[in-house]
Amino acid sequence: MVRSVTASAGSATLNVCPSTVPVGSTCTLTVFYDPTTASCTVSPYGYNYASIDLLLVTDGAPGQDFTERFTVTGVPICDD
C-alpha cells in the first residue's frame, strides 16, 4: 500500500493499487508529475529543482521508499 507521494515542486499523483495485493501477485504504480503547477522559481535561469518521494507500506519485507530528483527547465522566474 502507498503511504504517501509528495512532490517538492509541481504536483504528483499516482494510479491506485488494491489495498491488499495477494502473495505472488504484483501491482504496478505509475507516478504522474505535472511541473506546470510550479508557479515560479528564484533561479535566474528558470530552473526548478524537484523531487518526488514515494513511501510504501508492507506487512512482508521492509517496504522500499523511492525518491526521484530532477531539474525542471523553463519555469517562470519569480518577481522580487
C-alpha positions in Angstrom: 0.0 0.0 0.0 1.2 3.5 -0.7 1.6 5.6 2.4 2.2 8.9 0.6 3.5 10.5 -2.6 4.8 14.1 -2.4 6.5 16.5 -4.9 8.7 19.3 -3.7 7.7 21.5 -6.7 4.8 20.9 -9.0 2.3 18.2 -8.3 2.4 14.4 -8.3 -0.3 11.8 -8.4 -0.3 8.0 -9.0 -2.6 5.2 -10.0 -4.1 3.2 -7.2 -3.5 -0.5 -6.4 -5.9 -2.6 -4.3 -5.4 -2.2 -0.6 -4.3 -5.8 -0.5 -2.0 -7.5 -3.0 -2.1 -11.3 -2.7 1.2 -13.2 -2.2 2.8 -13.9 -5.5 0.9 -11.0 -7.3 2.2 -7.7 -8.4 0.9 -4.2 -8.7 2.4 -1.6 -10.9 2.5 2.0 -9.6 2.8 4.8 -12.1 3.7 8.3 -10.9 2.3 11.2 -12.9 4.2 14.5 -12.4 3.0 17.9 -13.6 5.7 20.6 -13.4 3.4 23.3 -14.8 1.9 23.7 -11.3 5.2 25.2 -10.0 4.3 28.9 -10.3 7.8 30.3 -10.4 11.4 29.9 -9.4 14.1 32.1 -7.8 16.7 30.6 -10.2 17.8 33.3 -12.7 18.0 30.5 -15.4 14.4 29.3 -15.0 15.4 26.1 -13.3 13.3 24.4 -10.6 14.9 21.5 -8.7 12.2 19.0 -7.8 12.0 15.6 -6.1 9.2 13.1 -5.8 9.1 10.9 -2.7 7.0 7.7 -2.7 6.7 5.9 0.7 5.4 2.3 0.7 3.9 0.2 3.5 4.2 -3.6 3.6 3.5 -6.4 6.0 6.2 -8.5 4.5 9.8 -7.5 3.9 10.7 -3.9 4.6 9.0 -1.6 2.1 11.1 0.3 -0.4 10.9 4.0 -0.4 11.6 5.8 -3.7 12.9 9.3 -4.4 13.5 10.7 -7.8 15.2 14.1 -8.2 15.4 16.1 -11.3 15.7 19.6 -12.8 12.7 21.3 -14.5 13.6 23.9 -17.0 11.6 26.9 -18.4 9.9 27.8 -15.1 8.9 31.4 -14.9 11.2 33.5 -12.7 9.6 34.9 -9.6 9.5 38.7 -9.3 11.2 40.0 -6.2 
